[in-house]
Amino acid sequence: MKETPISQEVVSRHIRESKIRNIGTASIREIKRLINGIENESGEKFIRMEMGVPGLPAVEIGVQAEIEALKQGVAAVYPDIEGIPPLKKEASRFAKLFLDIDVDEANCVPTVGSMQGGFAAFLTLSKLYKERDTSLFIDPGFPVHRQQQLVMGLKYESFDVYNYRGDKLRAKLESYFSTGKIHSILYSNPNNPSWICFTDKELRIIGELATQYNVVIIEDLAYFGMDFRKDYSRPGKPPYQPTVAKYTENYILLVSSSKAFSYAGQRIGLMLVSNKLFNLESTDLLRHYTSLVFGRALIYGTLYSLSAGTAHSAQYAMAAMLKATNDGTYNFVDVVRDYGDKARIMKKMFLENGFKIVYDKDEDVPVGDGFYFTISYPGFEGEKLLEELLYYGISAISLSITGSERHEGLRACVSLVNRSQFPALEARLKKFCENHPV
């Protein structure tokens, strides 16, 4: 065995004791726990790229608004299940100013993080039409969305979009929609884990087919405005954050406070439901809900079954952050731009040491630098590469758990990597390249 930055004996023993049968298919939280143990015993700090969590302080505007709300006594009061009026108002404004779409205030619903929004959307849509029982994932995607389907016992199909960009996407989607079984599709834009971004052409294709086949699009905008190749930070001025909502009325948008506002700990997100879908009536809903109106079934049936509202004080925090953003007194994109700057530097280090970027293009344009990037190394499958990098003090997750067909790849997240660690990262990558010559 060649010399490695982290003790081989320590790493090997922790892998064995973890009882993880295959490191490459382990969940994100399992990888996190394993790395914590290795760090604690070895005393060596890892380059932590496995967790997709914020690495910046929470927005102070939100913190102060939440403190004030708590002082006013909201902790003792259940919030309305539909959300507090100030938040619904600012969410509707945000949709208009940053997406250039009209969403009624009533249809802007707070959730316990956008993960709860996804869960509620999947569950309600699965009951919308009795003849439709399947979701479609445009992969790669966030692994927990798959877990949600499994927990609920719902059916899903998926495909890796890598070979179906541009015009090729139309025929691929139609092959699923034409079966008459698909009630909804999900994707994230920018994408977790690949950081690809759908082009306007692709969003138009998705939207037109959604309308033609009456399929609902769940668009995960967790990384809102974070494709830094364009400036989406100016309220009411183009360019606007790209969205399928420009091309169909069959949509639910999931907006998160976790990344754009670094407010992950308070678990506050939004569902923006199109005016048409919110008021859609289907008698099939009466099999499970007391209302045949989709929006009412979603809120008073599904969401109310999951939680008696979203944390009261956190709603005031998000309302304040959105208001400042809408008013142009706070620029959230400028703050999170640091992620793109770090990604650019880190990708360069990997490329200079023999690694390759797996998802490298949006059609014919190089992907941007942002929260994530994907890597591979010649001669390694992703699962083995992930395990090997542990000996070099570098962690990530395998693309195989994201629905990707690029089994040679890993997802790297830049958020928790401090710039002071760049010299260590560069040295460890050089050592890896030296020990594994191409």
C-alpha positions as CSV (number, residue, x, y, z in Angstrom):
1,M,0.0,0.0,0.0
2,K,1.3,3.4,-0.9
3,E,1.5,6.2,1.6
4,T,-1.8,8.2,2.1
5,P,-2.6,11.3,4.0
6,I,-5.0,9.5,6.4
7,S,-4.0,6.3,8.2
8,Q,-5.0,3.3,6.1
9,E,-5.5,1.2,9.2
10,V,-7.9,3.8,10.8
11,V,-9.9,4.3,7.6
12,S,-10.2,0.5,6.9
13,R,-11.2,-0.3,10.4
14,H,-13.9,2.4,10.5
15,I,-15.3,1.2,7.2
16,R,-15.5,-2.3,8.6
17,E,-17.1,-1.2,11.9
18,S,-19.6,0.9,10.1
19,K,-21.3,-2.3,8.8
20,I,-21.9,-0.4,5.5
21,R,-21.9,-3.2,2.9
22,N,-21.0,-0.9,0.1
23,I,-19.6,2.6,0.7
24,G,-20.5,3.7,-2.7
25,T,-24.2,3.1,-2.2
26,A,-24.3,4.5,1.4
27,S,-26.7,7.4,2.2
28,I,-25.4,10.9,2.7
29,R,-26.0,10.7,6.4
30,E,-24.2,7.3,6.6
31,I,-21.1,8.8,4.9
32,K,-21.2,11.8,7.2
33,R,-21.2,9.5,10.3
34,L,-18.3,7.5,8.9
35,I,-16.2,10.6,8.2
36,N,-16.9,11.9,11.7
37,G,-15.5,8.8,13.2
38,I,-12.4,8.8,11.1
39,E,-11.8,12.5,11.9
40,N,-12.2,12.0,15.6
41,E,-9.7,9.1,15.8
42,S,-7.1,10.3,13.2
43,G,-7.2,14.0,14.2
44,E,-7.1,14.9,10.5
45,K,-9.7,17.2,9.2
46,F,-11.4,16.0,6.0
47,I,-12.2,18.0,2.9
48,R,-16.0,17.6,3.6
49,M,-17.9,17.5,0.3
50,E,-20.6,14.9,1.1
51,M,-23.2,17.2,2.6
52,G,-25.3,19.6,0.6
53,V,-25.8,22.1,3.5
54,P,-25.2,25.8,3.7
55,G,-21.7,27.0,4.6
56,L,-22.6,30.7,5.1
57,P,-24.2,32.4,8.1
58,A,-28.0,32.7,8.2
59,V,-29.4,36.0,6.8
60,E,-29.5,38.4,9.7
61,I,-32.8,40.0,8.5
62,G,-34.5,36.7,9.0
63,V,-32.9,36.1,12.4
64,Q,-34.0,39.5,13.8
65,A,-37.5,39.1,12.4
66,E,-37.8,35.7,14.0
67,I,-36.5,37.0,17.4
68,E,-39.0,39.8,17.3
69,A,-41.9,37.4,16.4
70,L,-40.9,35.2,19.3
71,K,-40.9,38.1,21.7
72,Q,-44.4,38.9,20.4
73,G,-45.6,35.5,21.6
74,V,-46.1,33.6,18.4
75,A,-44.4,30.5,19.8
76,A,-47.6,29.9,21.9
77,V,-50.0,30.1,18.9
78,Y,-50.6,27.7,16.1
79,P,-50.1,29.4,12.7
80,D,-52.8,29.2,10.1
81,I,-52.2,26.0,8.0
82,E,-52.3,28.2,4.8
83,G,-49.5,30.4,6.2
84,I,-49.3,33.9,7.6
85,P,-50.6,36.7,5.4
86,P,-47.3,38.7,5.3
87,L,-45.4,35.6,4.0
88,K,-48.1,34.8,1.4
89,K,-48.0,38.4,0.2
90,E,-44.2,38.5,-0.2
91,A,-44.1,35.0,-1.8
92,S,-46.5,36.2,-4.5
93,R,-44.4,39.3,-5.0
94,F,-41.3,37.2,-5.2
95,A,-42.8,35.0,-7.9
96,K,-43.6,38.1,-10.0
97,L,-40.4,40.0,-9.4
98,F,-37.9,37.1,-9.8
99,L,-39.8,34.5,-12.0
100,D,-42.0,36.9,-13.9
101,I,-45.1,34.8,-13.2
102,D,-48.4,35.5,-11.5
103,V,-49.3,33.3,-8.5
104,D,-52.1,34.3,-6.2
105,E,-51.2,34.9,-2.6
106,A,-53.6,32.1,-1.6
107,N,-51.6,29.6,-3.6
108,C,-48.3,30.4,-1.9
109,V,-48.1,27.9,0.9
110,P,-45.3,27.6,3.5
111,T,-43.9,24.1,4.3
112,V,-41.5,22.6,6.8
113,G,-38.7,22.9,4.3
114,S,-39.2,22.2,0.6
115,M,-38.7,18.5,1.4
116,Q,-42.1,18.5,3.1
117,G,-43.5,20.4,0.1
118,G,-42.2,17.6,-2.2
119,F,-43.7,14.9,0.1
120,A,-47.1,16.6,0.1
121,A,-47.1,17.3,-3.6
122,F,-46.3,13.7,-4.5
123,L,-48.9,12.3,-2.1
124,T,-51.7,14.6,-3.3
125,L,-50.9,14.2,-7.0
126,S,-50.9,10.4,-6.6
127,K,-54.6,10.7,-5.6
128,L,-55.6,13.3,-8.3
129,Y,-56.6,10.8,-11.0
130,K,-57.3,7.1,-10.2
131,E,-55.9,5.9,-13.5
132,R,-52.6,7.6,-13.0
133,D,-50.3,6.1,-10.4
134,T,-46.7,6.9,-11.3
135,S,-44.2,9.8,-10.9
136,L,-41.4,10.4,-13.3
137,F,-38.0,11.7,-12.1
138,I,-35.7,13.5,-14.5
139,D,-32.4,12.3,-13.0
140,P,-29.9,12.7,-11.6
141,G,-31.7,14.0,-8.5
142,F,-31.9,14.4,-4.8
143,P,-31.8,10.9,-3.3
144,V,-34.4,11.6,-0.6
145,H,-37.1,12.2,-3.2
146,R,-36.7,8.5,-4.1
147,Q,-36.9,7.6,-0.4
148,Q,-40.1,9.6,-0.1
149,Q,-41.7,7.5,-2.8
150,L,-40.6,4.3,-1.2
151,V,-41.9,5.4,2.2
152,M,-45.3,6.2,0.8
153,G,-45.4,3.1,-1.3
154,L,-45.8,5.1,-4.5
155,K,-44.6,4.1,-8.0
156,Y,-42.0,6.1,-9.9
157,E,-40.0,5.9,-13.2
158,S,-36.8,7.7,-13.9
159,F,-34.2,8.3,-16.6
160,D,-30.8,10.0,-16.7
161,V,-31.1,13.2,-18.7
162,Y,-27.4,13.2,-19.8
163,N,-28.1,11.7,-23.2
164,Y,-31.4,13.5,-23.7
165,R,-30.6,17.2,-23.7
166,G,-32.1,19.6,-26.1
167,D,-34.5,18.3,-28.8
168,K,-33.9,14.7,-27.7
169,L,-35.8,15.4,-24.5
170,R,-39.2,15.6,-26.3
171,A,-39.3,12.0,-27.5
172,K,-38.0,10.7,-24.3
173,L,-40.7,12.4,-22.2
174,E,-43.4,11.4,-24.7
175,S,-42.4,7.7,-24.3
176,Y,-43.5,8.0,-20.6
177,F,-46.4,10.4,-20.9
178,S,-48.1,8.5,-23.7
179,T,-48.6,5.5,-21.4
180,G,-51.3,7.5,-19.5
181,K,-49.8,6.5,-16.1
182,I,-47.7,9.5,-15.3
183,H,-49.3,12.1,-13.0
184,S,-46.2,14.3,-12.3
185,I,-42.6,14.7,-13.0
186,L,-39.8,16.1,-10.8
187,Y,-36.5,17.8,-11.5
188,S,-34.3,20.4,-9.9
189,N,-33.0,23.5,-11.7
190,P,-30.1,24.2,-11.1
191,N,-29.7,20.5,-10.6
192,N,-28.6,18.6,-7.5
193,P,-26.3,16.8,-8.0
194,S,-24.9,17.6,-11.4
195,W,-25.4,21.4,-11.5
196,I,-26.8,21.3,-15.0
197,C,-29.5,23.9,-15.8
198,F,-32.3,23.3,-18.3
199,T,-32.2,25.7,-21.2
200,D,-35.3,27.7,-22.2
201,K,-35.8,25.3,-25.1
202,E,-35.8,22.3,-22.7
203,L,-38.2,24.1,-20.3
204,R,-40.5,24.9,-23.2
205,I,-40.5,21.2,-24.2
206,I,-41.3,20.1,-20.7
207,G,-44.0,22.7,-20.3
208,E,-45.7,22.0,-23.7
209,L,-45.8,18.3,-23.1
210,A,-47.1,18.8,-19.5
211,T,-50.0,20.7,-21.0
212,Q,-50.6,18.3,-23.8
213,Y,-50.6,15.2,-21.6
214,N,-52.1,16.9,-18.5
215,V,-49.1,16.1,-16.3
216,V,-48.0,18.2,-13.3
217,I,-44.5,19.5,-13.1
218,I,-42.8,19.7,-9.7
219,E,-39.9,22.0,-10.2
220,D,-37.4,22.1,-7.3
221,L,-35.9,25.5,-7.1
222,A,-33.7,24.9,-4.0
223,Y,-30.8,26.7,-5.6
224,F,-32.8,29.7,-6.7
225,G,-30.8,32.2,-8.7
226,M,-27.5,30.3,-8.2
227,D,-26.6,29.7,-11.8
228,F,-24.1,32.5,-11.6
229,R,-23.6,32.7,-15.4
230,K,-26.4,35.2,-15.4
231,D,-27.5,37.8,-12.8
232,Y,-30.9,36.9,-11.5
233,S,-30.7,39.2,-8.5
234,R,-32.5,42.3,-9.7
235,P,-36.2,42.4,-8.7
236,G,-38.6,43.0,-11.6
237,K,-35.8,43.1,-14.2
238,P,-34.7,40.4,-16.7
239,P,-33.1,38.0,-16.8
240,Y,-35.5,36.1,-14.5
241,Q,-34.8,32.7,-12.9
242,P,-35.7,30.2,-15.6
243,T,-38.8,28.1,-14.9
244,V,-41.2,25.8,-16.6
245,A,-44.0,28.0,-15.2
246,K,-43.5,30.3,-18.3
247,Y,-44.7,27.4,-20.5
248,T,-47.4,25.6,-18.7
249,E,-50.1,26.1,-16.0
250,N,-49.5,22.6,-14.6
251,Y,-46.9,23.3,-12.0
252,I,-45.8,23.3,-8.4
253,L,-42.6,25.2,-7.6
254,L,-40.7,24.3,-4.5
255,V,-38.8,27.3,-3.1
256,S,-36.3,26.8,-0.2
257,S,-34.8,29.2,2.3
258,S,-32.0,26.8,3.0
259,K,-29.4,27.7,0.4
260,A,-30.4,31.1,-1.0
261,F,-30.9,32.5,2.5
262,S,-28.7,30.0,4.5
263,Y,-31.7,29.4,6.7
264,A,-31.7,25.7,6.7
265,G,-32.0,25.1,10.4
266,Q,-35.5,26.5,10.7
267,R,-36.9,24.3,8.0
268,I,-39.0,26.8,6.1
269,G,-39.9,26.6,2.5
270,L,-42.7,27.4,0.1
271,M,-44.9,25.7,-2.5
272,L,-46.0,28.0,-5.3
273,V,-49.0,26.3,-6.9
274,S,-50.2,27.6,-10.3
275,N,-53.6,29.3,-10.1
276,K,-55.1,26.8,-12.5
277,L,-53.8,23.7,-10.6
278,F,-54.7,25.1,-7.2
279,N,-58.4,25.5,-8.3
280,L,-58.5,22.3,-10.3
281,E,-61.4,20.0,-9.5
282,S,-61.3,16.2,-9.6
283,T,-63.9,13.9,-8.1
284,D,-61.2,11.2,-7.7
285,L,-59.8,13.3,-4.8
286,L,-62.9,12.5,-2.9
287,R,-61.7,8.9,-2.4
288,H,-59.2,10.3,0.1
289,Y,-60.1,13.9,0.9
290,T,-63.2,15.9,1.8
291,S,-62.7,18.4,-1.0
292,L,-62.5,17.8,-4.8
293,V,-60.5,21.0,-5.2
294,F,-56.7,20.2,-5.5
295,G,-55.5,23.2,-3.5
296,R,-57.8,22.5,-0.6
297,A,-57.0,18.8,-0.6
298,L,-53.3,19.7,-0.6
299,I,-53.5,22.1,2.3
300,Y,-56.3,20.8,4.5
301,G,-55.8,17.1,3.7
302,T,-52.2,16.3,3.1
303,L,-50.3,19.2,4.8
304,Y,-52.6,19.2,7.8
305,S,-51.9,15.5,8.2
306,L,-48.2,16.1,8.3
307,S,-48.0,19.1,10.6
308,A,-50.3,21.6,12.2
309,G,-48.6,24.4,10.2
310,T,-45.1,25.5,9.5
311,A,-43.1,26.9,12.5
312,H,-44.8,30.3,13.3
313,S,-41.7,32.3,13.9
314,A,-39.8,30.9,10.9
315,Q,-42.6,32.2,8.7
316,Y,-42.0,35.7,9.9
317,A,-38.3,35.2,9.2
318,M,-38.9,34.2,5.6
319,A,-41.5,36.9,5.1
320,A,-38.9,39.5,6.2
321,M,-36.1,38.0,4.0
322,L,-38.4,37.9,0.9
323,K,-39.6,41.5,1.6
324,A,-36.1,42.8,1.7
325,T,-35.3,40.9,-1.5
326,N,-38.4,42.1,-3.2
327,D,-37.8,45.7,-2.1
328,G,-34.2,45.5,-3.5
329,T,-32.6,46.3,-0.1
330,Y,-31.1,42.8,0.2
331,N,-29.3,41.0,-2.7
332,F,-29.2,37.3,-1.8
333,V,-27.4,36.3,-5.0
334,D,-24.4,38.5,-4.2
335,V,-24.0,36.7,-0.8
336,V,-24.2,33.1,-2.1
337,R,-21.9,33.9,-5.1
338,D,-19.1,32.7,-2.9
339,Y,-20.1,29.1,-3.7
340,G,-19.5,29.7,-7.4
341,D,-16.1,31.2,-6.8
342,K,-15.1,28.3,-4.6
343,A,-16.3,25.8,-7.2
344,R,-14.3,27.4,-9.9
345,I,-11.1,27.1,-7.9
346,M,-11.8,23.6,-6.7
347,K,-12.7,22.2,-10.1
348,K,-9.5,23.6,-11.5
349,M,-7.5,21.7,-8.8
350,F,-9.3,18.4,-9.6
351,L,-8.8,18.8,-13.4
352,E,-5.1,19.6,-13.0
353,N,-4.7,16.3,-11.1
354,G,-6.3,14.0,-13.6
355,F,-10.0,14.2,-12.7
356,K,-12.7,14.9,-15.2
357,I,-16.1,16.7,-14.9
358,V,-18.9,14.2,-15.5
359,Y,-21.9,16.4,-16.2
360,D,-20.0,19.1,-18.1
361,K,-22.4,20.7,-20.5
362,D,-25.8,22.4,-20.8
363,E,-26.5,21.3,-24.3
364,D,-23.4,22.8,-25.9
365,V,-22.5,25.3,-23.2
366,P,-20.2,24.4,-20.2
367,V,-22.0,24.1,-16.9
368,G,-21.7,26.9,-14.5
369,D,-19.8,27.0,-11.2
370,G,-22.0,26.6,-8.2
371,F,-23.0,24.6,-5.2
372,Y,-22.1,21.2,-6.7
373,F,-19.9,19.7,-9.4
374,T,-19.4,16.1,-10.5
375,I,-16.0,14.3,-10.8
376,S,-14.6,11.1,-12.1
377,Y,-11.1,9.6,-12.3
378,P,-9.8,7.3,-15.1
379,G,-9.9,3.6,-14.2
380,F,-12.3,4.0,-11.3
381,E,-16.0,3.3,-10.9
382,G,-17.6,5.9,-8.7
383,E,-18.2,3.6,-5.7
384,K,-14.6,2.5,-5.6
385,L,-13.4,6.1,-6.1
386,L,-15.4,7.3,-3.2
387,E,-13.9,4.7,-0.9
388,E,-10.3,5.4,-2.2
389,L,-10.6,9.1,-1.6
390,L,-11.4,8.5,2.1
391,Y,-7.7,7.5,2.5
392,Y,-6.8,11.0,1.2
393,G,-9.1,12.9,3.5
394,I,-11.6,13.8,0.8
395,S,-15.3,12.9,1.0
396,A,-18.2,13.0,-1.5
397,I,-21.2,10.9,-2.5
398,S,-21.6,8.5,-5.3
399,L,-23.8,9.5,-8.3
400,S,-25.2,6.0,-8.3
401,I,-27.6,7.0,-5.4
402,T,-28.9,9.9,-7.4
403,G,-30.4,8.0,-10.3
404,S,-27.5,8.8,-12.5
405,E,-26.3,6.3,-15.1
406,R,-22.8,7.8,-14.9
407,H,-21.6,5.2,-12.5
408,E,-18.0,6.5,-12.7
409,G,-18.9,9.7,-11.0
410,L,-19.1,11.4,-7.6
411,R,-21.0,14.5,-6.4
412,A,-18.8,17.1,-4.7
413,C,-20.4,20.0,-2.7
414,V,-18.3,23.1,-2.1
415,S,-20.3,24.7,0.8
416,L,-18.5,23.3,3.8
417,V,-15.0,23.6,2.3
418,N,-13.2,26.5,3.8
419,R,-10.8,28.5,1.6
420,S,-8.1,27.9,4.2
421,Q,-8.3,24.2,3.2
422,F,-7.5,24.8,-0.4
423,P,-3.7,24.1,0.1
424,A,-4.6,20.8,1.8
425,L,-7.0,19.8,-0.9
426,E,-4.4,20.5,-3.6
427,A,-1.7,18.5,-1.8
428,R,-4.0,15.6,-1.3
429,L,-5.2,15.6,-4.9
430,K,-1.5,15.7,-6.1
431,K,-0.8,12.7,-3.8
432,F,-3.8,10.8,-5.2
433,C,-2.7,11.5,-8.7
434,E,0.9,10.4,-7.9
435,N,-0.4,7.1,-6.4
436,H,-2.8,6.5,-9.3
437,P,-1.0,7.5,-12.5
438,V,-3.2,7.6,-15.5
